[in-house]
Amino acid sequence: MASFSYFDFQMKSKVNHFRRFPTELLFWCLAIVAILMIDPHSQTHFSICPLDILGIDWCPGCGLGRSMKLFATGEFLASFEMHPLGGIAWLIIAFRISELVKLLKTTSNYG
Amino acid sequence: MANVLKHLPELEGMELGYIQGILKNMDDEQANLFAQVYRARRKDSQMVLILALLGFFGFAGLHRFILGQIGLGILYFFTVGLCFIGTIVDLVNYKSLAYEYNIKVAHETLSVMSNGMGQTFSQEKEQNDKNDEA
């Protein structure tokens, strides 16, 4: 019995260690902050897209960030023209963040 | 008290600790049933990793689909994994994605077991009675 409780203690400290880094939650929150800081009307823009760095001009995801920014500022038509998924992406990401927060609450209360 | 290493030896890390917390309150028979159902339903983190890697060949977001996140799956698929950035992030935390899905499955299994347990036992008893008569 004593060895089991020691095992439990070890597991718990390991689990807690992992729980401190909600990587995905952090990623989505940083992504939203970055998107809200985009200026969608400038001609040349700074891009962290790996394809752009490799020198390929177009990919299916191009303009999604600018589209989301335009959607947030209320220019829905321009947003749809930039990338049709802009508005839907807001919905999906908001849902995902709420799921991740719920998960954080349930897992940190167990065991 | 059932030991997780005896029933589900393939688990590791966070999942191992979590399932041990669940199995703590079970006897060996219950734990056996739980292990059978859970093993059939859980997703291996290696599968998530491989499907996420497919994102570099143009089929992004397949791991999100099999983890039941259809919305994000569609978003990833039509934007090549948010221009590869989403794919790279998922390669980093593929383990927590699988873990998240697996604890959901564990809770599902637990609730199904607590609903169906009485029935299963009564059926078994009937079977035993019939065997006794024969």
gemmi code that builds the backbone of each chain (N, CA, C; Angstrom):
import gemmi

chains = {
    "A": [
        ("MET", (0.837, -1.207, 0.000), (0.000, 0.000, 0.000), (0.870, 1.254, 0.000)),
        ("ALA", (1.930, 1.213, 0.826), (2.794, 2.390, 0.918), (3.458, 2.673, -0.418)),
        ("SER", (3.877, 1.598, -1.121), (4.548, 1.792, -2.399), (3.578, 2.420, -3.405)),
        ("PHE", (2.294, 2.038, -3.310), (1.311, 2.606, -4.227), (1.146, 4.097, -4.002)),
        ("SER", (1.078, 4.500, -2.740), (0.869, 5.920, -2.480), (2.089, 6.719, -2.935)),
        ("TYR", (3.266, 6.109, -2.826), (4.447, 6.792, -3.332), (4.346, 6.961, -4.845)),
        ("PHE", (3.889, 5.892, -5.514), (3.684, 5.922, -6.958), (2.723, 7.043, -7.338)),
        ("ASP", (1.610, 7.128, -6.589), (0.612, 8.163, -6.846), (1.216, 9.551, -6.725)),
        ("PHE", (1.994, 9.712, -5.649), (2.593, 11.023, -5.416), (3.492, 11.416, -6.579)),
        ("GLN", (4.292, 10.448, -7.019), (5.180, 10.721, -8.150), (4.391, 11.099, -9.391)),
        ("MET", (3.337, 10.318, -9.671), (2.537, 10.573, -10.857), (1.934, 11.966, -10.792)),
        ("LYS", (1.422, 12.324, -9.621), (0.744, 13.604, -9.489), (1.690, 14.750, -9.770)),
        ("SER", (2.906, 14.673, -9.232), (3.819, 15.788, -9.458), (4.178, 15.873, -10.940)),
        ("LYS", (4.287, 14.711, -11.587), (4.586, 14.698, -13.015), (3.435, 15.321, -13.797)),
        ("VAL", (2.202, 14.892, -13.451), (1.022, 15.397, -14.143), (0.902, 16.900, -13.960)),
        ("ASN", (1.104, 17.368, -12.712), (1.004, 18.798, -12.454), (2.013, 19.581, -13.276)),
        ("HIS", (3.184, 18.987, -13.444), (4.227, 19.649, -14.211), (3.751, 19.897, -15.641)),
        ("PHE", (3.086, 18.878, -16.221), (2.605, 19.024, -17.591), (1.463, 20.024, -17.670)),
        ("ARG", (0.628, 20.014, -16.636), (-0.567, 20.862, -16.677), (-0.226, 22.342, -16.716)),
        ("ARG", (0.957, 22.706, -16.259), (1.265, 24.133, -16.198), (1.440, 24.739, -17.580)),
        ("PHE", (1.594, 23.921, -18.607), (1.807, 24.484, -19.940), (0.645, 24.152, -20.883)),
        ("PRO", (-0.407, 24.962, -20.853), (-1.478, 24.748, -21.833), (-1.064, 25.341, -23.177)),
        ("THR", (-0.180, 24.599, -23.896), (0.456, 25.137, -25.106), (-0.565, 25.656, -26.110)),
        ("GLU", (-1.602, 24.826, -26.325), (-2.530, 25.179, -27.395), (-3.326, 26.428, -27.035)),
        ("LEU", (-3.760, 26.502, -25.772), (-4.505, 27.680, -25.316), (-3.671, 28.939, -25.510)),
        ("LEU", (-2.404, 28.842, -25.111), (-1.488, 29.974, -25.255), (-1.350, 30.363, -26.717)),
        ("PHE", (-1.241, 29.338, -27.593), (-1.083, 29.579, -29.026), (-2.268, 30.350, -29.590)),
        ("TRP", (-3.489, 29.901, -29.264), (-4.673, 30.574, -29.827), (-4.779, 32.001, -29.310)),
        ("CYS", (-4.487, 32.215, -28.024), (-4.588, 33.569, -27.461), (-3.560, 34.502, -28.121)),
        ("LEU", (-2.325, 34.012, -28.280), (-1.300, 34.821, -28.949), (-1.693, 35.098, -30.389)),
        ("ALA", (-2.300, 34.084, -31.047), (-2.716, 34.249, -32.436), (-3.751, 35.370, -32.541)),
        ("ILE", (-4.695, 35.399, -31.596), (-5.739, 36.432, -31.646), (-5.139, 37.811, -31.427)),
        ("VAL", (-4.201, 37.906, -30.458), (-3.541, 39.192, -30.218), (-2.797, 39.650, -31.472)),
        ("ALA", (-2.072, 38.700, -32.105), (-1.303, 39.038, -33.308), (-2.226, 39.492, -34.428)),
        ("ILE", (-3.367, 38.792, -34.561), (-4.294, 39.122, -35.643), (-4.889, 40.506, -35.439)),
        ("LEU", (-5.189, 40.846, -34.183), (-5.780, 42.160, -33.927), (-4.774, 43.288, -34.137)),
        ("MET", (-3.447, 42.927, -34.181), (-2.448, 43.962, -34.407), (-2.104, 44.134, -35.884)),
        ("ILE", (-2.690, 43.288, -36.765), (-2.408, 43.391, -38.198), (-3.034, 44.668, -38.764)),
        ("ASP", (-2.285, 45.310, -39.672), (-2.892, 46.395, -40.446), (-3.240, 45.841, -41.822)),
        ("PRO", (-4.536, 45.576, -42.105), (-4.890, 44.853, -43.321), (-4.753, 45.672, -44.598)),
        ("HIS", (-4.574, 47.010, -44.481), (-4.578, 47.827, -45.688), (-3.192, 48.172, -46.197)),
        ("SER", (-2.134, 47.800, -45.445), (-0.798, 48.126, -45.931), (-0.426, 47.202, -47.087)),
        ("GLN", (0.371, 47.729, -48.016), (0.702, 46.959, -49.221), (1.688, 45.828, -48.916)),
        ("THR", (2.806, 46.192, -48.289), (3.760, 45.151, -47.914), (3.480, 44.776, -46.462)),
        ("HIS", (3.452, 43.494, -46.183), (3.201, 43.106, -44.803), (4.240, 42.101, -44.342)),
        ("PHE", (4.503, 42.179, -43.053), (5.404, 41.216, -42.417), (4.690, 39.883, -42.278)),
        ("SER", (5.326, 38.797, -42.710), (4.668, 37.501, -42.665), (5.554, 36.467, -41.990)),
        ("ILE", (4.963, 35.645, -41.121), (5.721, 34.539, -40.528), (5.391, 33.227, -41.223)),
        ("CYS", (4.657, 33.315, -42.337), (4.257, 32.108, -43.063), (5.491, 31.410, -43.641)),
        ("PRO", (5.726, 30.129, -43.321), (6.920, 29.429, -43.823), (6.972, 29.364, -45.346)),
        ("LEU", (5.817, 29.263, -45.998), (5.787, 29.230, -47.458), (6.281, 30.549, -48.037)),
        ("ASP", (5.872, 31.658, -47.395), (6.290, 32.979, -47.843), (7.800, 33.127, -47.721)),
        ("ILE", (8.358, 32.613, -46.618), (9.803, 32.691, -46.406), (10.538, 31.858, -47.457)),
        ("LEU", (9.923, 30.729, -47.870), (10.528, 29.877, -48.897), (10.414, 30.498, -50.291)),
        ("GLY", (9.657, 31.578, -50.425), (9.579, 32.255, -51.712), (8.374, 31.882, -52.550)),
        ("ILE", (7.452, 31.103, -51.982), (6.233, 30.776, -52.731), (5.190, 31.859, -52.450)),
        ("ASP", (4.608, 32.397, -53.499), (3.779, 33.591, -53.339), (2.392, 33.301, -52.784)),
        ("TRP", (1.817, 32.156, -53.143), (0.414, 31.955, -52.783), (0.221, 30.614, -52.086)),
        ("CYS", (-0.646, 30.597, -51.086), (-1.104, 29.336, -50.522), (-2.560, 29.508, -50.109)),
        ("PRO", (-3.297, 28.407, -49.918), (-4.734, 28.533, -49.656), (-5.061, 29.280, -48.374)),
        ("GLY", (-4.092, 29.434, -47.479), (-4.373, 30.113, -46.226), (-4.038, 31.598, -46.256)),
        ("CYS", (-3.515, 32.065, -47.397), (-3.108, 33.467, -47.475), (-4.293, 34.397, -47.256)),
        ("GLY", (-4.112, 35.399, -46.400), (-5.160, 36.399, -46.200), (-6.118, 36.062, -45.088)),
        ("LEU", (-5.952, 34.893, -44.459), (-6.885, 34.520, -43.389), (-6.762, 35.483, -42.205)),
        ("GLY", (-5.528, 35.831, -41.839), (-5.313, 36.758, -40.727), (-5.914, 38.119, -41.020)),
        ("ARG", (-5.627, 38.640, -42.220), (-6.174, 39.947, -42.590), (-7.696, 39.885, -42.661)),
        ("SER", (-8.206, 38.756, -43.159), (-9.656, 38.593, -43.244), (-10.294, 38.641, -41.855)),
        ("MET", (-9.631, 37.977, -40.879), (-10.177, 37.974, -39.518), (-10.142, 39.367, -38.912)),
        ("LYS", (-9.035, 40.106, -39.195), (-8.934, 41.473, -38.681), (-10.047, 42.344, -39.273)),
        ("LEU", (-10.281, 42.229, -40.610), (-11.330, 43.002, -41.262), (-12.692, 42.655, -40.680)),
        ("PHE", (-12.892, 41.375, -40.400), (-14.164, 40.931, -39.808), (-14.351, 41.555, -38.433)),
        ("ALA", (-13.268, 41.621, -37.656), (-13.365, 42.169, -36.302), (-13.675, 43.655, -36.328)),
        ("THR", (-13.195, 44.366, -37.375), (-13.474, 45.798, -37.452), (-14.772, 46.088, -38.199)),
        ("GLY", (-15.496, 45.043, -38.593), (-16.832, 45.246, -39.152), (-16.901, 45.352, -40.655)),
        ("GLU", (-15.762, 45.187, -41.364), (-15.815, 45.264, -42.829), (-16.033, 43.867, -43.392)),
        ("PHE", (-17.281, 43.412, -43.342), (-17.559, 42.003, -43.628), (-17.321, 41.641, -45.095)),
        ("LEU", (-17.716, 42.553, -46.017), (-17.547, 42.246, -47.445), (-16.070, 42.126, -47.811)),
        ("ALA", (-15.294, 43.115, -47.353), (-13.852, 43.086, -47.624), (-13.228, 41.835, -47.008)),
        ("SER", (-13.737, 41.473, -45.817), (-13.238, 40.274, -45.130), (-13.493, 39.037, -45.961)),
        ("PHE", (-14.715, 38.935, -46.532), (-15.051, 37.752, -47.325), (-14.221, 37.689, -48.599)),
        ("GLU", (-13.949, 38.872, -49.173), (-13.140, 38.888, -50.394), (-11.693, 38.479, -50.106)),
        ("MET", (-11.183, 38.884, -48.945), (-9.804, 38.539, -48.577), (-9.665, 37.036, -48.376)),
        ("HIS", (-10.570, 36.447, -47.606), (-10.589, 34.996, -47.401), (-11.966, 34.604, -46.876)),
        ("PRO", (-12.659, 33.686, -47.559), (-14.046, 33.383, -47.170), (-14.198, 32.783, -45.774)),
        ("LEU", (-13.124, 32.233, -45.199), (-13.260, 31.545, -43.913), (-13.056, 32.462, -42.701)),
        ("GLY", (-12.795, 33.773, -42.949), (-12.451, 34.675, -41.849), (-13.434, 34.679, -40.699)),
        ("GLY", (-14.725, 34.876, -41.016), (-15.743, 34.931, -39.963), (-15.906, 33.600, -39.256)),
        ("ILE", (-15.888, 32.520, -40.055), (-16.066, 31.179, -39.479), (-14.898, 30.842, -38.560)),
        ("ALA", (-13.700, 31.317, -38.961), (-12.507, 31.046, -38.141), (-12.669, 31.641, -36.749)),
        ("TRP", (-13.248, 32.845, -36.645), (-13.501, 33.444, -35.321), (-14.348, 32.519, -34.463)),
        ("LEU", (-15.450, 32.035, -35.068), (-16.356, 31.133, -34.339), (-15.623, 29.894, -33.846)),
        ("ILE", (-14.900, 29.248, -34.790), (-14.231, 27.985, -34.461), (-13.198, 28.184, -33.363)),
        ("ILE", (-12.408, 29.253, -33.485), (-11.333, 29.474, -32.514), (-11.910, 29.833, -31.149)),
        ("ALA", (-13.000, 30.631, -31.141), (-13.631, 30.975, -29.862), (-14.161, 29.716, -29.180)),
        ("PHE", (-14.779, 28.828, -29.965), (-15.294, 27.572, -29.416), (-14.165, 26.720, -28.847)),
        ("ARG", (-13.063, 26.659, -29.621), (-11.915, 25.850, -29.199), (-11.315, 26.384, -27.888)),
        ("ILE", (-11.228, 27.715, -27.776), (-10.663, 28.301, -26.549), (-11.553, 27.970, -25.352)),
        ("SER", (-12.878, 28.047, -25.552), (-13.779, 27.728, -24.437), (-13.633, 26.258, -24.034)),
        ("GLU", (-13.464, 25.378, -25.036), (-13.249, 23.957, -24.749), (-11.971, 23.761, -23.936)),
        ("LEU", (-10.893, 24.465, -24.352), (-9.603, 24.297, -23.687), (-9.668, 24.782, -22.249)),
        ("VAL", (-10.417, 25.881, -22.017), (-10.536, 26.397, -20.652), (-11.307, 25.402, -19.792)),
        ("LYS", (-12.379, 24.843, -20.373), (-13.158, 23.824, -19.654), (-12.277, 22.633, -19.293)),
        ("LEU", (-11.471, 22.202, -20.273), (-10.575, 21.060, -20.053), (-9.599, 21.343, -18.924)),
        ("LEU", (-9.059, 22.552, -18.913), (-8.116, 22.950, -17.873), (-8.766, 22.833, -16.505)),
        ("LYS", (-10.055, 23.232, -16.419), (-10.760, 23.179, -15.140), (-11.012, 21.742, -14.705)),
        ("THR", (-11.464, 20.882, -15.638), (-11.815, 19.520, -15.239), (-10.584, 18.718, -14.861)),
        ("THR", (-9.482, 18.854, -15.640), (-8.330, 18.006, -15.356), (-7.607, 18.449, -14.094)),
        ("SER", (-7.644, 19.740, -13.771), (-6.877, 20.158, -12.597), (-7.636, 19.881, -11.307)),
        ("ASN", (-8.908, 19.448, -11.416), (-9.649, 19.113, -10.204), (-9.653, 17.631, -9.905)),
        ("TYR", (-9.099, 16.821, -10.830), (-9.220, 15.379, -10.653), (-7.991, 14.784, -9.972)),
        ("GLY", (-8.189, 13.719, -9.227), (-7.090, 12.889, -8.722), (-6.376, 13.424, -7.509)),
    ],
    "B": [
        ("MET", (-8.605, -2.307, -4.839), (-7.965, -1.286, -5.667), (-7.209, -1.949, -6.821)),
        ("ALA", (-7.482, -1.496, -8.034), (-6.859, -2.071, -9.220), (-5.644, -1.238, -9.624)),
        ("ASN", (-4.648, -1.914, -10.164), (-3.444, -1.212, -10.595), (-3.471, -1.021, -12.106)),
        ("VAL", (-3.194, 0.198, -12.536), (-3.300, 0.526, -13.957), (-2.264, -0.247, -14.775)),
        ("LEU", (-1.109, -0.538, -14.182), (-0.057, -1.228, -14.937), (-0.464, -2.646, -15.297)),
        ("LYS", (-1.361, -3.204, -14.480), (-1.802, -4.571, -14.739), (-2.841, -4.600, -15.863)),
        ("HIS", (-3.708, -3.591, -15.911), (-4.825, -3.619, -16.856), (-4.530, -2.880, -18.158)),
        ("LEU", (-3.835, -1.755, -18.069), (-3.545, -0.973, -19.281), (-2.065, -0.607, -19.320)),
        ("PRO", (-1.194, -1.609, -19.547), (0.252, -1.339, -19.447), (0.781, -0.427, -20.546)),
        ("GLU", (0.001, -0.192, -21.608), (0.544, 0.607, -22.710), (0.451, 2.112, -22.475)),
        ("LEU", (-0.243, 2.523, -21.416), (-0.374, 3.959, -21.150), (0.930, 4.533, -20.628)),
        ("GLU", (1.099, 5.843, -20.829), (2.284, 6.490, -20.265), (1.973, 7.940, -19.906)),
        ("GLY", (2.855, 8.520, -19.088), (2.787, 9.939, -18.774), (1.508, 10.359, -18.071)),
        ("MET", (0.958, 11.472, -18.536), (-0.224, 12.058, -17.913), (-1.398, 11.094, -17.897)),
        ("GLU", (-1.564, 10.374, -19.026), (-2.709, 9.489, -19.155), (-2.652, 8.386, -18.110)),
        ("LEU", (-1.448, 7.844, -17.895), (-1.258, 6.792, -16.897), (-1.720, 7.270, -15.527)),
        ("GLY", (-1.296, 8.472, -15.144), (-1.677, 8.998, -13.843), (-3.173, 9.209, -13.738)),
        ("TYR", (-3.760, 9.706, -14.809), (-5.196, 10.006, -14.785), (-6.031, 8.740, -14.664)),
        ("ILE", (-5.670, 7.721, -15.469), (-6.432, 6.473, -15.443), (-6.232, 5.752, -14.119)),
        ("GLN", (-5.015, 5.879, -13.536), (-4.804, 5.292, -12.208), (-5.766, 5.906, -11.199)),
        ("GLY", (-5.984, 7.232, -11.333), (-6.935, 7.903, -10.457), (-8.340, 7.338, -10.598)),
        ("ILE", (-8.706, 6.930, -11.816), (-10.047, 6.367, -12.035), (-10.114, 4.931, -11.510)),
        ("LEU", (-9.072, 4.140, -11.791), (-9.093, 2.711, -11.427), (-8.978, 2.503, -9.921)),
        ("LYS", (-8.528, 3.537, -9.213), (-8.327, 3.432, -7.769), (-9.586, 2.924, -7.060)),
        ("ASN", (-10.756, 3.383, -7.536), (-12.000, 3.062, -6.835), (-12.668, 1.788, -7.353)),
        ("MET", (-11.974, 0.997, -8.192), (-12.612, -0.174, -8.798), (-11.991, -1.460, -8.262)),
        ("ASP", (-12.800, -2.545, -8.292), (-12.191, -3.848, -8.052), (-11.659, -4.392, -9.374)),
        ("ASP", (-11.020, -5.569, -9.331), (-10.319, -6.063, -10.518), (-11.254, -6.346, -11.686)),
        ("GLU", (-12.467, -6.843, -11.375), (-13.400, -7.182, -12.452), (-13.866, -5.936, -13.188)),
        ("GLN", (-14.245, -4.931, -12.420), (-14.654, -3.660, -13.022), (-13.527, -3.060, -13.843)),
        ("ALA", (-12.322, -3.089, -13.277), (-11.170, -2.510, -13.961), (-10.903, -3.227, -15.273)),
        ("ASN", (-11.133, -4.547, -15.275), (-10.942, -5.336, -16.490), (-11.900, -4.875, -17.584)),
        ("LEU", (-13.168, -4.714, -17.225), (-14.175, -4.254, -18.181), (-13.828, -2.862, -18.690)),
        ("PHE", (-13.480, -1.984, -17.749), (-13.107, -0.616, -18.128), (-11.942, -0.630, -19.103)),
        ("ALA", (-10.930, -1.442, -18.796), (-9.733, -1.487, -19.638), (-10.064, -1.957, -21.048)),
        ("GLN", (-10.941, -2.971, -21.139), (-11.330, -3.481, -22.466), (-11.972, -2.393, -23.310)),
        ("VAL", (-12.983, -1.730, -22.725), (-13.720, -0.717, -23.481), (-12.819, 0.469, -23.803)),
        ("TYR", (-12.047, 0.892, -22.813), (-11.200, 2.074, -22.988), (-10.127, 1.834, -24.046)),
        ("ARG", (-9.544, 0.629, -24.033), (-8.495, 0.321, -25.002), (-9.044, 0.344, -26.428)),
        ("ALA", (-10.303, -0.134, -26.584), (-10.895, -0.151, -27.917), (-11.199, 1.253, -28.420)),
        ("ARG", (-11.471, 2.191, -27.508), (-11.956, 3.497, -27.950), (-10.899, 4.584, -27.974)),
        ("ARG", (-9.814, 4.428, -27.223), (-8.867, 5.533, -27.141), (-8.070, 5.675, -28.438)),
        ("LYS", (-7.507, 6.878, -28.644), (-6.662, 7.113, -29.813), (-5.212, 7.194, -29.349)),
        ("ASP", (-4.357, 6.523, -30.124), (-2.942, 6.534, -29.786), (-2.328, 7.868, -30.195)),
        ("SER", (-1.419, 8.389, -29.353), (-0.841, 9.688, -29.677), (0.045, 9.619, -30.916)),
        ("GLN", (0.594, 8.407, -31.191), (1.418, 8.261, -32.406), (0.606, 8.468, -33.672)),
        ("MET", (-0.661, 8.012, -33.647), (-1.527, 8.211, -34.809), (-1.766, 9.702, -35.038)),
        ("VAL", (-1.976, 10.438, -33.938), (-2.169, 11.885, -34.054), (-0.924, 12.522, -34.668)),
        ("LEU", (0.253, 12.079, -34.211), (1.514, 12.625, -34.736), (1.634, 12.378, -36.234)),
        ("ILE", (1.336, 11.141, -36.663), (1.494, 10.802, -38.081), (0.509, 11.584, -38.943)),
        ("LEU", (-0.741, 11.680, -38.478), (-1.732, 12.427, -39.255), (-1.390, 13.915, -39.307)),
        ("ALA", (-0.813, 14.435, -38.209), (-0.403, 15.841, -38.214), (0.740, 16.048, -39.204)),
        ("LEU", (1.649, 15.062, -39.298), (2.768, 15.159, -40.245), (2.277, 15.187, -41.689)),
        ("LEU", (1.141, 14.514, -41.959), (0.574, 14.540, -43.311), (0.256, 15.973, -43.750)),
        ("GLY", (0.115, 16.877, -42.759), (-0.162, 18.274, -43.078), (0.897, 18.898, -43.974)),
        ("PHE", (2.132, 18.392, -43.909), (3.189, 18.958, -44.747), (3.063, 18.527, -46.207)),
        ("PHE", (2.207, 17.532, -46.456), (2.025, 17.082, -47.840), (0.680, 17.538, -48.404)),
        ("GLY", (0.069, 18.493, -47.733), (-1.155, 19.069, -48.284), (-2.434, 18.568, -47.657)),
        ("PHE", (-2.355, 17.514, -46.824), (-3.571, 17.011, -46.189), (-3.562, 17.391, -44.709)),
        ("ALA", (-3.755, 18.659, -44.438), (-3.672, 19.125, -43.050), (-4.993, 18.900, -42.331)),
        ("GLY", (-4.904, 18.776, -41.015), (-6.113, 18.754, -40.191), (-6.776, 17.404, -40.037)),
        ("LEU", (-6.188, 16.339, -40.606), (-6.807, 15.011, -40.460), (-6.842, 14.595, -38.993)),
        ("HIS", (-5.794, 14.972, -38.227), (-5.773, 14.612, -36.805), (-6.904, 15.308, -36.060)),
        ("ARG", (-7.236, 16.537, -36.482), (-8.345, 17.236, -35.832), (-9.669, 16.526, -36.120)),
        ("PHE", (-9.803, 15.995, -37.338), (-11.030, 15.265, -37.667), (-11.174, 14.023, -36.797)),
        ("ILE", (-10.112, 13.198, -36.686), (-10.268, 11.959, -35.923), (-10.390, 12.224, -34.430)),
        ("LEU", (-9.986, 13.414, -33.973), (-10.180, 13.749, -32.562), (-11.541, 14.400, -32.336)),
        ("GLY", (-12.386, 14.433, -33.365), (-13.744, 14.938, -33.198), (-13.867, 16.440, -33.266)),
        ("GLN", (-12.793, 17.146, -33.660), (-12.871, 18.601, -33.777), (-13.080, 18.967, -35.247)),
        ("ILE", (-14.340, 18.783, -35.703), (-14.633, 18.914, -37.131), (-14.376, 20.341, -37.634)),
        ("GLY", (-14.791, 21.339, -36.832), (-14.630, 22.731, -37.258), (-13.175, 23.062, -37.533)),
        ("LEU", (-12.305, 22.752, -36.574), (-10.883, 23.023, -36.756), (-10.316, 22.173, -37.889)),
        ("GLY", (-10.839, 20.968, -38.066), (-10.388, 20.114, -39.160), (-10.629, 20.779, -40.501)),
        ("ILE", (-11.840, 21.331, -40.671), (-12.160, 22.012, -41.929), (-11.273, 23.232, -42.117)),
        ("LEU", (-11.128, 24.010, -41.049), (-10.292, 25.227, -41.129), (-8.861, 24.870, -41.519)),
        ("TYR", (-8.293, 23.831, -40.892), (-6.928, 23.406, -41.205), (-6.841, 22.908, -42.644)),
        ("PHE", (-7.850, 22.119, -43.056), (-7.775, 21.493, -44.380), (-7.760, 22.538, -45.487)),
        ("PHE", (-8.611, 23.574, -45.351), (-8.720, 24.552, -46.427), (-7.679, 25.658, -46.352)),
        ("THR", (-6.860, 25.696, -45.295), (-5.810, 26.711, -45.231), (-4.437, 26.063, -45.073)),
        ("VAL", (-4.303, 24.792, -45.459), (-3.059, 24.026, -45.289), (-2.513, 24.185, -43.867)),
        ("GLY", (-3.357, 23.895, -42.885), (-2.919, 23.966, -41.495), (-2.534, 25.375, -41.082)),
        ("LEU", (-3.411, 26.352, -41.392), (-3.115, 27.766, -41.111), (-1.720, 28.114, -41.635)),
        ("CYS", (-1.501, 27.844, -42.926), (-0.193, 28.100, -43.556), (0.943, 27.395, -42.825)),
        ("PHE", (0.741, 26.116, -42.457), (1.751, 25.274, -41.781), (1.982, 25.647, -40.320)),
        ("ILE", (1.593, 26.834, -39.895), (1.894, 27.236, -38.519), (1.107, 26.376, -37.536)),
        ("GLY", (-0.187, 26.178, -37.832), (-1.027, 25.332, -36.980), (-0.513, 23.907, -36.933)),
        ("THR", (-0.076, 23.406, -38.103), (0.469, 22.048, -38.160), (1.692, 21.912, -37.264)),
        ("ILE", (2.576, 22.913, -37.319), (3.801, 22.849, -36.513), (3.460, 22.881, -35.023)),
        ("VAL", (2.502, 23.733, -34.650), (2.096, 23.787, -33.238), (1.523, 22.444, -32.796)),
        ("ASP", (0.727, 21.814, -33.668), (0.137, 20.527, -33.305), (1.183, 19.423, -33.227)),
        ("LEU", (2.266, 19.552, -34.014), (3.358, 18.583, -33.889), (4.007, 18.702, -32.519)),
        ("VAL", (4.036, 19.922, -31.979), (4.639, 20.115, -30.655), (3.746, 19.526, -29.573)),
        ("ASN", (2.432, 19.774, -29.655), (1.590, 19.303, -28.550), (0.636, 18.184, -28.964)),
        ("TYR", (1.100, 17.273, -29.815), (0.244, 16.158, -30.233), (-0.135, 15.276, -29.047)),
        ("LYS", (0.765, 15.217, -28.045), (0.465, 14.362, -26.891), (-0.703, 14.908, -26.090)),
        ("SER", (-0.742, 16.220, -25.889), (-1.866, 16.740, -25.106), (-3.165, 16.691, -25.888)),
        ("LEU", (-3.086, 16.742, -27.238), (-4.307, 16.574, -28.032), (-4.891, 15.182, -27.812)),
        ("ALA", (-4.017, 14.157, -27.911), (-4.484, 12.780, -27.708), (-4.976, 12.589, -26.277)),
        ("TYR", (-4.249, 13.188, -25.315), (-4.625, 13.068, -23.900), (-6.006, 13.653, -23.655)),
        ("GLU", (-6.251, 14.819, -24.257), (-7.551, 15.476, -24.092), (-8.683, 14.569, -24.586)),
        ("TYR", (-8.475, 13.987, -25.792), (-9.494, 13.096, -26.344), (-9.673, 11.874, -25.446)),
        ("ASN", (-8.557, 11.331, -24.962), (-8.626, 10.077, -24.209), (-9.302, 10.237, -22.855)),
        ("ILE", (-9.113, 11.387, -22.187), (-9.822, 11.511, -20.904), (-11.309, 11.704, -21.135)),
        ("LYS", (-11.686, 12.311, -22.283), (-13.109, 12.384, -22.630), (-13.671, 10.974, -22.778)),
        ("VAL", (-12.917, 10.130, -23.523), (-13.348, 8.747, -23.729), (-13.451, 8.010, -22.404)),
        ("ALA", (-12.483, 8.272, -21.508), (-12.496, 7.592, -20.210), (-13.762, 7.949, -19.434)),
        ("HIS", (-14.143, 9.226, -19.469), (-15.352, 9.635, -18.747), (-16.605, 9.040, -19.374)),
        ("GLU", (-16.616, 8.991, -20.728), (-17.736, 8.354, -21.433), (-17.862, 6.904, -20.987)),
        ("THR", (-16.732, 6.194, -21.016), (-16.724, 4.785, -20.635), (-17.227, 4.604, -19.213)),
        ("LEU", (-16.772, 5.490, -18.311), (-17.192, 5.403, -16.917), (-18.691, 5.553, -16.785)),
        ("SER", (-19.278, 6.540, -17.505), (-20.710, 6.774, -17.351), (-21.503, 5.628, -17.958)),
        ("VAL", (-21.013, 5.090, -19.100), (-21.697, 3.934, -19.697), (-21.656, 2.752, -18.727)),
        ("MET", (-20.478, 2.561, -18.076), (-20.341, 1.436, -17.155), (-21.283, 1.574, -15.967)),
        ("SER", (-21.387, 2.791, -15.419), (-22.228, 2.959, -14.242), (-23.705, 2.828, -14.596)),
        ("ASN", (-24.058, 3.122, -15.895), (-25.439, 2.899, -16.313), (-25.723, 1.435, -16.570)),
        ("GLY", (-24.771, 0.760, -17.256), (-25.047, -0.581, -17.750), (-24.600, -1.694, -16.825)),
        ("MET", (-23.855, -1.323, -15.736), (-23.246, -2.337, -14.902), (-24.279, -3.278, -14.291)),
        ("GLY", (-25.356, -2.701, -13.720), (-26.383, -3.528, -13.079), (-26.956, -4.531, -14.046)),
        ("GLN", (-27.214, -4.048, -15.284), (-27.792, -4.911, -16.303), (-26.871, -6.086, -16.623)),
        ("THR", (-25.604, -5.755, -16.847), (-24.657, -6.805, -17.218), (-24.616, -7.908, -16.167)),
        ("PHE", (-24.581, -7.463, -14.908), (-24.483, -8.454, -13.846), (-25.736, -9.315, -13.779)),
        ("SER", (-26.937, -8.667, -13.968), (-28.166, -9.459, -13.898), (-28.216, -10.446, -15.053)),
        ("GLN", (-27.739, -10.015, -16.233), (-27.702, -10.936, -17.373), (-26.789, -12.129, -17.081)),
        ("GLU", (-25.643, -11.829, -16.517), (-24.704, -12.888, -16.190), (-25.336, -13.883, -15.218)),
        ("LYS", (-26.072, -13.312, -14.257), (-26.703, -14.146, -13.251), (-27.726, -15.076, -13.905)),
        ("GLU", (-28.530, -14.485, -14.842), (-29.511, -15.303, -15.567), (-28.813, -16.452, -16.284)),
        ("GLN", (-27.715, -16.106, -16.955), (-26.949, -17.107, -17.689), (-26.502, -18.232, -16.753)),
        ("ASN", (-25.997, -17.816, -15.596), (-25.530, -18.806, -14.629), (-26.683, -19.693, -14.153)),
        ("ASP", (-27.858, -19.065, -13.912), (-29.025, -19.821, -13.472), (-29.406, -20.870, -14.513)),
        ("LYS", (-29.397, -20.413, -15.800), (-29.748, -21.346, -16.872), (-28.765, -22.512, -16.898)),
        ("ASN", (-27.480, -22.169, -16.766), (-26.462, -23.210, -16.770), (-26.687, -24.197, -15.633)),
        ("ASP", (-27.091, -23.655, -14.471), (-27.346, -24.520, -13.327), (-28.498, -25.472, -13.611)),
        ("GLU", (-29.579, -24.892, -14.260), (-30.734, -25.745, -14.574), (-30.346, -26.859, -15.535)),
        ("ALA", (-29.520, -26.540, -16.520), (-29.130, -27.519, -17.536), (-28.076, -28.481, -16.981)),
    ],
}
model = gemmi.Model(1)
for chain_id, residues in chains.items():
    chain = gemmi.Chain(chain_id)
    for i, (resn, *xyz) in enumerate(residues, 1):
        res = gemmi.Residue()
        res.name, res.seqid = resn, gemmi.SeqId(i, " ")
        for name, pos in zip(("N", "CA", "C"), xyz):
            atom = gemmi.Atom()
            atom.name, atom.element = name, gemmi.Element(name[0])
            atom.pos, atom.b_iso = gemmi.Position(*pos), 0.0
            res.add_atom(atom)
        chain.add_residue(res)
    model.add_chain(chain)
structure = gemmi.Structure()
structure.add_model(model)
structure.setup_entities()
